[in-house]
Amino acid sequence: MSIVYLLLYVILLFLEPINPCRVEECAAWFQKTKDYENLVPKATERYCQVLQTYLKCMNDTQKFCHGNLRFHSSELVMRRHWKEFECEKWESCNENQMGLKKKPVNTCYFNPPPSSRKLKYCSLFGDPHLIMFNGSIQTCSEEGARPLVDNRYFLVQVTNKNVRGEALTTTVTKVTVLIRKHNCSSSLHYEATSDEEGLPRGFVDGTTYQAKGSSSNSVEVLWQDNNYVEIALHFIHSSIHIRRQGPYLSVSVKAPSIVLETEGDVANEMCWAGCRRRSRIAAETAVEEPKKFAECYRRRVHVPKKVAEDRCRNVGTSGTFFDACIFDLMFTGDDYLVHLSRNAQSDFRRLAPHHFQSQIIQQRVRQQQEHNRNLPLNSTQVFDNCLPNSSSFSKSITNCSALLAIFLILIPIL
């Protein structure tokens, strides 16, 4: 058996993992548990329990590991242990003592806890502003429904609407969450809309949690108050956070990278692909050139920049969230969006991994420096795709009317 262990060690040492095959993650959890509990490979109930969880982890990732020698070698050794130590007897013993039937094959097993480096974070808030999984920050004016995150475990879809009747002013008015059927959960549906008095306390079917094969809930709605709800997917160490301020919603998603990986196309997911190019707004330039921005897109400057800066600084926003707060307040005058930026910052600091927070801060500094160097202060055309102003529109109508009149005069002659 020592030769087999040596061979396995050499294989694990020299082979690189092939994502999204989770063989390395399963092995790391197994080794960490053994070290923490001082477990040694022998015929004990506890070792068999840990071994069973390890084999289930391997089984869940099997379809991604075809051709991965590390996976097949590890699974072979552990299945030999299962047979050698007669781990089946511990299952039978527990079932007889508790009067339980034989466990089904699709028993719920929680994924091994991920390292902080493997956690990803995405957030959509305000007018709206998007923080993507890769750390990119965008402001856009998208309308309609679009998936924020979509994978084999859950879907988060957002609906953006123009709620003020001004061009390029959209906010999140609906958040739909679908928990997909899994060993640890049945299909669940959560829906929040901004026109309701508060956020729902549970799923659409009235349930607030799901418990399958574990002493703790695999999925649950953690209702904090009318304006804040967390949907926790404990079995995959993921969470969805929904906030409400007046007629506006915001949503944040935190999940391990292995959960977010999908075999499908992510081009339509906002957290991966970002806003559609035609809907993106140069928010930094808009704040520096509010008059030109307002003229270009027929927007109003509701609050002067200095007043907006003071207000956003007073509520405690900083960095990316300070920029978002200023933009929203200047061009909407709505204090609800100020509080939404502050709450988004609070969630970011509490939920986003430290390395991701550092990445956002550094990126924001670089973008600000680049923006200051390239800002076309003397340019008359700062923004693209400007909307026609009323005077040019009237002029066009006049020209069209004149041409039509000439055409009608010439008809009898022709």
PyMOL commands that set and color helices and strands:
alter all, ss='L'
color gray80, all
select helices_A, chain A and resi 2-14+23-37+45-60+62-64+69-84+88-98+116-118+234-236+257-260+270-273+277-279+283-288+290-297+305-314+319-332+335-351+354-374+390-413
alter helices_A, ss='H'
color red, helices_A
select strands_A, chain A and resi 119-125+129-131+137-139+144-150+154-162+170-179+188-193+209-210+219-225+228-233+238-245+248-256
alter strands_A, ss='S'
color yellow, strands_A
deselect
rebuild
show_as cartoon
